[in-house]
């Protein structure tokens, strides 16, 4: 079927571009390292029998033509940019696996009914500009001129970085595809969690991609002397915050796919011997079901308001971002599950807590994802690892899935 050795060798070769002394990989968008990586990936696409082009926003696209004229294409892909000092599998596996699927088909003289495109999306991570999924947004037709005004830490905008890379930001709209020209999008990715590992499974079917709700909660109380203010006379916002955070954790555990994270806490004035006057914390709330996420949010907010009333402090809520969860296509999920069973793998579904390029296609085309087991659930880290065998099995699932999708007229 696929050539696991070739898949692995290409993954290892690509990981050498942007390699850090720590063993991690750093490849930001519109940089020398990214251009070098694109050149290498382009050579792989050519070897696999694809025609290769770069679109208006820098997406690298390899295409294998289909037998049916004007048939909608099946897309595969992921990204080759990384977080600072990241791992060698995040994103890269999906791109290399997509190329391997096409390469294996070419070696077997398989001519698909539908065309196939493998895409290395521009800047999924958002590490450089704090704004990610640039390439997939462009293909979905949702990238705006205002988005291109985002700046990196050196004050360079996305538009300026594009120009430095020989791209014209005025032509970004040209990267958008017509939904009528796309049949489906399927992506292979490492899980970045421990679910598959805990179940002893090499690969699994993604049920949906969780949408993050980010909020900032600010509680205002009354500063006072730590030694001179009796406990029953205090208006301590930090103690209110701690009670609220305990409730958030307990409430999140009631739902199978809901996760809640308090990632940042700040206290004013911050003196060792001063009762705080203000406590602020962030909440990252995620689920693949928007209704469940909203239900949990409402309960958490209501409880926080009650706690603050009881303690005589004030609370304000600020929504930083609210991203709609994206369910994966039932048809593609069934196709992936059938591929797993054909290969002797257990059919197993799990949600994605992390975001992926496919989220941008929620109103554009049916999407599906295959996850590969991550060792110890580690990702965005030099220790990120998935075995050669697991990467091979995941790519075999992707092969069978895509073969089925491109064989249906």
C-alpha positions as CSV (number, residue, x, y, z in Angstrom):
1,X,0.0,0.0,0.0
2,X,2.0,3.0,1.2
3,X,5.8,3.1,1.7
4,X,6.3,3.6,5.4
5,X,10.1,4.0,5.0
6,X,9.7,6.7,2.5
7,X,7.1,8.5,4.7
8,X,9.4,8.3,7.7
9,X,12.5,9.4,5.8
10,X,10.7,12.5,4.4
11,X,9.4,13.4,7.9
12,X,12.9,13.2,9.3
13,X,14.4,15.2,6.4
14,X,11.8,17.9,6.8
15,X,12.4,18.1,10.5
16,X,16.0,19.1,9.9
17,X,14.9,22.5,8.5
18,X,14.7,24.9,11.4
19,X,16.2,22.4,13.9
20,X,17.2,23.9,17.2
21,X,20.0,22.9,19.5
22,X,17.3,21.6,21.9
23,X,16.1,19.2,19.3
24,X,13.0,21.2,18.6
25,X,12.0,22.8,15.3
26,X,11.2,26.5,14.6
27,X,9.7,27.4,11.2
28,X,7.7,30.6,11.1
29,X,5.7,31.8,8.1
30,X,7.3,33.9,5.4
31,X,10.9,33.2,6.6
32,X,13.9,31.6,5.1
33,X,13.2,28.3,6.9
34,X,9.7,28.1,5.6
35,X,10.9,28.8,2.0
36,X,13.5,26.0,2.4
37,X,10.8,23.7,3.7
38,X,8.4,24.5,0.9
39,X,11.1,23.8,-1.7
40,X,11.7,20.4,-0.1
41,X,8.0,19.5,0.1
42,X,7.5,20.7,-3.5
43,X,10.2,18.2,-4.6
44,X,8.3,15.5,-2.8
45,X,5.1,16.5,-4.5
46,X,6.8,16.4,-7.9
47,X,8.3,12.9,-7.2
48,X,4.7,11.7,-6.3
49,X,3.6,12.7,-9.8
50,X,1.8,15.9,-8.9
51,X,1.8,19.3,-10.6
52,X,2.9,21.9,-8.0
53,X,2.0,25.6,-7.6
54,X,2.0,28.3,-4.9
55,X,-1.2,30.3,-4.6
56,X,-1.6,34.0,-3.8
57,X,-1.2,33.6,0.0
58,X,1.7,31.1,-0.2
59,X,-0.2,27.9,0.2
60,X,1.8,25.1,-1.5
61,X,-0.5,22.9,-3.6
62,X,0.2,19.6,-5.3
63,X,-2.4,18.2,-7.7
64,X,-3.1,14.8,-9.2
65,X,-5.7,15.0,-12.0
66,X,-8.9,12.9,-12.0
67,X,-10.5,11.0,-14.8
68,X,-13.8,12.9,-14.5
69,X,-13.6,16.3,-16.1
70,X,-14.7,19.1,-13.8
71,X,-15.3,16.8,-10.9
72,X,-14.8,18.4,-7.4
73,X,-11.5,17.7,-5.8
74,X,-10.7,15.8,-2.6
75,X,-8.3,17.9,-0.5
76,X,-5.7,16.6,2.0
77,X,-3.1,18.6,3.9
78,X,-1.9,20.4,7.0
79,X,0.9,22.9,7.7
80,X,4.7,23.0,7.9
81,X,5.0,26.0,10.1
82,X,5.7,25.4,13.8
83,X,5.4,27.0,17.2
84,X,8.8,28.2,18.7
85,X,10.9,25.2,19.4
86,X,8.1,22.8,18.5
87,X,7.9,19.2,17.5
88,X,8.6,17.5,14.2
89,X,5.2,15.9,13.7
90,X,2.6,18.6,14.3
91,X,1.3,19.6,10.9
92,X,4.2,18.1,9.0
93,X,2.9,14.6,9.3
94,X,-0.4,15.6,7.6
95,X,1.4,17.1,4.6
96,X,3.9,14.3,4.1
97,X,1.2,11.7,4.6
98,X,-1.0,13.3,1.9
99,X,1.9,13.3,-0.5
100,X,2.6,9.6,0.3
101,X,-1.1,8.7,-0.4
102,X,-0.8,10.2,-3.9
103,X,2.7,8.7,-4.4
104,X,1.4,5.2,-3.6
105,X,-1.5,5.7,-6.0
106,X,0.8,6.8,-8.7
107,X,3.1,3.8,-8.2
108,X,0.0,1.5,-8.6
109,X,-1.2,3.4,-11.7
110,X,-4.4,4.3,-9.9
111,X,-6.2,7.2,-11.7
112,X,-8.8,8.6,-9.3
113,X,-12.2,9.7,-10.6
114,X,-11.9,13.0,-8.7
115,X,-8.8,15.1,-8.7
116,X,-6.7,15.2,-5.5
117,X,-4.9,18.2,-4.0
118,X,-2.4,18.1,-1.2
119,X,-2.0,21.5,0.5
120,X,0.7,22.8,2.8
121,X,-1.3,25.6,4.4
122,X,0.4,28.9,5.2
123,X,0.8,29.7,8.9
124,X,-1.6,27.5,10.8
125,X,0.0,28.1,14.1
126,X,-0.1,31.9,14.3
127,X,3.2,31.9,16.1
128,X,4.7,34.8,14.2
129,X,1.7,37.2,14.0
130,X,-0.6,35.9,16.7
131,X,-3.1,35.2,14.0
132,X,-3.2,31.7,12.6
133,X,-4.8,29.6,9.8
134,X,-3.9,32.3,7.2
135,X,-3.8,29.8,4.3
136,X,-6.9,27.9,5.1
137,X,-8.8,31.2,5.7
138,X,-7.7,32.4,2.2
139,X,-8.9,29.2,0.5
140,X,-12.2,29.4,2.3
141,X,-12.5,33.0,1.2
142,X,-12.7,34.5,4.7
143,X,-9.2,36.2,4.9
144,X,-9.6,40.0,4.9
145,X,-7.4,42.9,4.2
146,X,-7.8,43.9,7.9
147,X,-6.4,40.5,8.9
148,X,-3.3,41.2,6.9
149,X,-2.6,44.2,9.2
150,X,-1.6,41.9,12.1
151,X,2.0,42.5,13.1
152,X,4.8,40.4,14.5
153,X,7.0,41.4,17.4
154,X,9.2,43.4,15.0
155,X,6.2,45.4,13.8
156,X,6.1,43.7,10.4
157,X,2.6,43.1,9.1
158,X,1.4,40.0,7.4
159,X,1.0,42.0,4.2
160,X,4.6,43.2,4.4
161,X,6.0,39.7,5.1
162,X,4.1,38.5,2.1
163,X,5.7,41.1,-0.1
164,X,9.1,40.2,1.3
165,X,8.4,36.6,0.1
166,X,7.4,37.7,-3.4
167,X,3.7,37.6,-2.8
168,X,1.2,40.4,-3.6
169,X,-1.3,40.9,-0.7
170,X,-3.6,42.6,-3.0
171,X,-4.2,39.3,-4.8
172,X,-5.1,37.3,-1.7
173,X,-8.7,36.9,-2.9
174,X,-7.4,34.9,-5.8
175,X,-6.5,32.0,-3.4
176,X,-10.2,31.4,-2.6
177,X,-11.7,28.3,-4.0
178,X,-15.3,27.8,-5.2
179,X,-17.0,25.3,-2.9
180,X,-18.5,23.6,-5.9
181,X,-15.0,22.6,-6.9
182,X,-14.3,20.8,-3.6
183,X,-15.8,17.5,-2.6
184,X,-14.2,17.0,0.8
185,X,-11.2,17.8,3.0
186,X,-9.4,15.1,5.0
187,X,-6.5,15.7,7.3
188,X,-4.1,13.3,9.2
189,X,-2.7,14.8,12.4
190,X,-1.1,13.7,15.6
191,X,-3.6,13.7,18.5
192,X,-1.6,16.0,20.8
193,X,-3.3,14.2,23.7
194,X,-3.3,10.9,25.6
195,X,-6.7,9.4,24.6
196,X,-5.5,7.0,21.9
197,X,-2.5,6.1,24.0
198,X,-4.7,5.3,27.0
199,X,-6.8,3.1,24.8
200,X,-3.8,1.4,23.3
201,X,-4.8,2.5,19.8
202,X,-2.6,3.7,16.9
203,X,-5.2,5.8,15.2
204,X,-8.7,7.1,15.6
205,X,-11.5,9.0,13.9
206,X,-12.1,12.6,14.9
207,X,-15.7,13.3,15.8
208,X,-15.3,17.1,15.7
209,X,-13.1,20.1,16.4
210,X,-13.8,21.9,19.7
211,X,-14.3,25.6,19.5
212,X,-12.6,27.7,22.2
213,X,-14.4,30.3,24.2
214,X,-11.9,32.7,25.8
215,X,-13.1,34.9,28.6
216,X,-11.5,37.3,31.1
217,X,-13.1,37.5,34.5
218,X,-12.3,40.5,36.7
219,X,-13.4,40.6,40.4
220,X,-13.1,43.8,42.3
221,X,-13.1,43.9,46.1
222,X,-11.5,46.1,48.8
223,X,-7.8,46.3,49.6
224,X,-6.9,46.1,53.3
225,X,-4.2,45.4,55.9
226,X,-3.5,41.7,56.1
227,X,-3.1,41.8,59.9
228,X,-5.7,44.4,60.9
229,X,-8.7,43.2,58.9
230,X,-10.8,40.4,60.5
231,X,-11.7,37.5,58.2
232,X,-15.4,38.2,58.5
233,X,-15.0,41.8,57.4
234,X,-13.0,41.2,54.2
235,X,-14.1,41.8,50.6
236,X,-11.4,39.6,49.1
237,X,-11.7,39.1,45.3
238,X,-9.0,36.5,45.2
239,X,-10.8,34.2,47.6
240,X,-13.9,34.7,45.5
241,X,-12.0,33.8,42.4
242,X,-10.6,30.6,44.0
243,X,-14.1,29.5,45.0
244,X,-15.3,30.2,41.5
245,X,-12.4,28.3,39.9
246,X,-13.1,25.2,42.0
247,X,-16.7,25.2,40.7
248,X,-15.5,25.6,37.1
249,X,-13.3,22.5,37.4
250,X,-16.1,20.5,39.0
251,X,-18.6,21.6,36.5
252,X,-16.4,20.8,33.5
253,X,-15.9,17.2,34.8
254,X,-19.6,16.6,34.4
255,X,-19.4,16.6,30.6
256,X,-17.5,14.0,28.5
257,X,-15.8,16.3,26.1
258,X,-15.8,19.7,27.9
259,X,-12.5,21.1,29.1
260,X,-11.9,24.2,31.1
261,X,-8.6,25.9,31.7
262,X,-7.6,28.8,33.9
263,X,-4.4,29.9,32.1
264,X,-3.7,33.3,33.7
265,X,-4.2,34.9,37.1
266,X,-3.3,38.4,38.1
267,X,-3.8,40.1,41.5
268,X,-3.6,43.7,42.5
269,X,-1.9,45.4,44.2
270,X,0.2,42.2,44.8
271,X,1.6,42.9,48.2
272,X,2.4,40.0,50.6
273,X,0.7,41.8,53.4
274,X,-2.2,43.4,51.5
275,X,-5.6,42.0,50.9
276,X,-6.1,42.2,47.1
277,X,-8.3,44.8,45.6
278,X,-8.7,43.0,42.3
279,X,-8.3,39.5,40.9
280,X,-8.4,38.7,37.2
281,X,-8.3,35.3,35.6
282,X,-8.8,33.9,32.1
283,X,-11.1,30.9,31.2
284,X,-10.6,28.8,28.1
285,X,-13.7,26.7,27.7
286,X,-14.0,24.1,24.9
287,X,-16.4,21.4,23.6
288,X,-17.3,20.1,20.2
289,X,-21.0,20.7,21.0
290,X,-21.7,24.5,21.1
291,X,-24.9,23.9,23.1
292,X,-23.1,22.0,25.8
293,X,-20.4,24.7,26.0
294,X,-23.0,27.4,26.3
295,X,-24.9,25.5,29.0
296,X,-21.7,25.1,31.0
297,X,-20.8,28.7,30.5
298,X,-24.2,29.9,31.8
299,X,-23.9,27.7,34.9
300,X,-20.3,29.0,35.6
301,X,-21.3,32.6,35.2
302,X,-24.4,32.3,37.4
303,X,-22.4,30.6,40.1
304,X,-19.7,33.3,39.9
305,X,-22.3,36.0,40.3
306,X,-23.8,34.3,43.3
307,X,-20.4,33.9,45.0
308,X,-19.6,37.5,44.4
309,X,-22.9,38.7,45.8
310,X,-22.4,36.5,48.9
311,X,-18.9,37.9,49.4
312,X,-19.7,41.6,48.7
313,X,-17.5,41.9,45.7
314,X,-18.2,42.8,42.0
315,X,-17.5,40.8,38.9
316,X,-17.2,41.7,35.2
317,X,-17.0,39.3,32.3
318,X,-15.2,40.0,29.0
319,X,-15.4,37.7,26.0
320,X,-12.0,37.6,24.2
321,X,-13.0,35.1,21.5
322,X,-15.9,32.7,20.8
323,X,-15.1,30.2,18.1
324,X,-17.9,27.9,16.8
325,X,-17.1,24.2,17.2
326,X,-16.9,22.2,14.0
327,X,-18.4,18.7,13.7
328,X,-16.8,16.4,11.2
329,X,-18.9,15.0,8.4
330,X,-20.8,11.9,9.3
331,X,-20.2,10.5,5.9
332,X,-16.4,11.0,6.1
333,X,-16.3,9.7,9.6
334,X,-18.0,6.5,8.4
335,X,-15.5,6.3,5.6
336,X,-12.6,6.6,8.0
337,X,-14.1,4.0,10.3
338,X,-14.6,1.6,7.4
339,X,-10.9,2.1,6.5
340,X,-9.8,1.3,10.1
341,X,-11.8,-1.9,10.1
342,X,-10.5,-2.9,6.7
343,X,-6.9,-2.5,8.0
344,X,-7.7,-4.5,11.2
345,X,-7.8,-1.4,13.4
346,X,-10.4,-0.7,16.0
347,X,-13.0,1.9,15.0
348,X,-12.7,4.6,17.7
349,X,-13.9,8.2,17.8
350,X,-12.6,11.0,19.8
351,X,-12.9,14.8,19.7
352,X,-10.1,17.3,18.9
353,X,-9.5,19.8,21.6
354,X,-7.0,21.7,19.5
355,X,-7.8,23.8,16.5
356,X,-6.9,22.8,12.9
357,X,-7.1,24.2,9.4
358,X,-10.3,22.2,8.7
359,X,-12.2,24.5,11.1
360,X,-12.0,27.2,8.4
361,X,-14.0,24.9,6.0
362,X,-17.0,24.4,8.2
363,X,-19.3,26.3,5.8
364,X,-17.3,25.4,2.7
365,X,-17.1,21.6,2.4
366,X,-17.4,18.3,4.4
367,X,-14.4,17.7,6.6
368,X,-12.9,14.7,8.3
369,X,-9.8,14.0,10.4
370,X,-7.7,11.0,11.3
371,X,-5.6,11.2,14.5
372,X,-2.4,9.3,15.2
373,X,-1.3,8.3,18.7
374,X,1.0,10.8,20.5
375,X,3.6,9.4,22.9
376,X,2.7,10.7,26.4
377,X,0.3,13.2,24.8
378,X,3.2,15.7,24.3
379,X,3.1,18.3,21.6
380,X,4.4,21.8,20.8
381,X,7.6,20.5,22.4
382,X,10.9,19.0,21.3
383,X,9.8,15.7,23.0
384,X,6.7,15.4,20.7
385,X,6.8,11.9,19.2
386,X,4.8,9.4,17.3
387,X,6.3,6.1,16.2
388,X,7.2,5.1,12.6
389,X,4.6,2.3,12.9
390,X,1.8,4.5,14.1
391,X,2.5,7.2,11.5
392,X,2.4,4.4,8.9
393,X,-0.9,3.0,10.1
394,X,-2.5,6.5,10.2
395,X,-1.3,7.1,6.6
396,X,-2.8,3.8,5.5
397,X,-6.1,4.8,7.0
398,X,-5.8,8.1,5.1
399,X,-5.0,6.2,1.9
400,X,-8.0,3.9,2.2
401,X,-10.3,6.9,3.1
402,X,-9.2,9.0,0.2
403,X,-9.3,6.1,-2.2
404,X,-12.9,5.6,-1.3
405,X,-13.8,9.3,-1.6
406,X,-12.1,9.8,-5.0
407,X,-13.7,6.6,-6.4
408,X,-17.2,7.9,-5.9
409,X,-18.7,10.0,-8.7
